[in-house]
């Protein structure tokens, strides 16, 4: 069984925050944690310094390799910074954000 994990703390969620399964939208100073095991990546977020973790909506997703899961973690961190109710996409390639409202 292969596995790896990455944690990035001090990630300030952009306007609109991120969508979680358990708590809805989280915003502010967050910690992002990705665990990769046997071809699957799971992403959780927490308020930095808190003990409670929340599953990022759309997690877990297929992710074929440890190398790809590291890149995936970084893209999740970037999506959290972007905010807009970011979620994890079903294909594990790059986080999804809801479409922007029409101007």
N, C-alpha and C positions, 0 to 999 in steps of 0.2 A: 504494500500500500504506500503510495507516494502522497506527500502533502507539503504544503508551504503556506505561510501566512505573512501578511504585511499590515502594519498599522501606521497611520499618519494622524498625528494629533494637531490641534490648533488650526483646523481648517474652518474658515469663516464662511458659512453658507450664504450665497447670494440671495437677492430679493426673491421671495417665493419659497426658499428653503428646499428641503428634500422630502419626498413622500415615503413614509414607513408603513409597514403592515399593521403594527400594533398601536401606534400613537398618532397616525396621520402625519401632518407636516411638522418637521423640526427645522429650526433656524438658529442662527447664532454661531457660537464657537463649538465645533463638532470634532469628534475623533472618528475616523473611517477605518474599518478593519475588514480585510478580505482574507478568506481562507480558501485555498484550493486543495482539493482532494479527489483523486481518481477521476479526473476529467470534469469536475464541477467546481464553480466558484460561488461562494456565498459571501454576501456583503452585509455588514451591520454597521450602524452608526450610534453614537452616544453623545450627549452633551459632554464636552471635555471636563474631566474630573469627576464625572458621575460614575455610578456602578451599573446602571441600567443600560442594556444594549437593545436596539430596535433593528429589525430586519428591513433593509432598504427594499421598497416595493419592486417586485420582479425577480428578487433573489430567491433561490439560487438559479444559476444559468449554466449551460454547457460551456466548458472552456477546456480545450484539448491538451494544453501543456502548461507546465509551471512557468515557462518563459512568457507565454501569452497571458497567463493570469497576472503576472507582474505588470505588464503593459495595461491590462484591463484595470487593475487597481489604480494606476496613475490616472487613467481616463475617468474613473469614478471620482477621484479626488477633484479633478478639474470640473466635473459636472456639479459636484457639491458647491464648489466656488461660484459656479454660474447660477445656481439656484433654479428658479422657475419650476419648482416641484419636481426636480429630477428623480428619475427612477432608473432601474437596471433594465436594459433591453433583453428580449428573449434569446438573442443569439450570442450574448456575451462579448460583443465586439466593442461597443462604446455606449456609454450611458445615454438614455433618451430623456429629453425634456419635452413637456407638452408644447404644442405649437403656439407661437406668439399670437396674440389677438390681432385681428386685421386692423389696419390704420385707416 
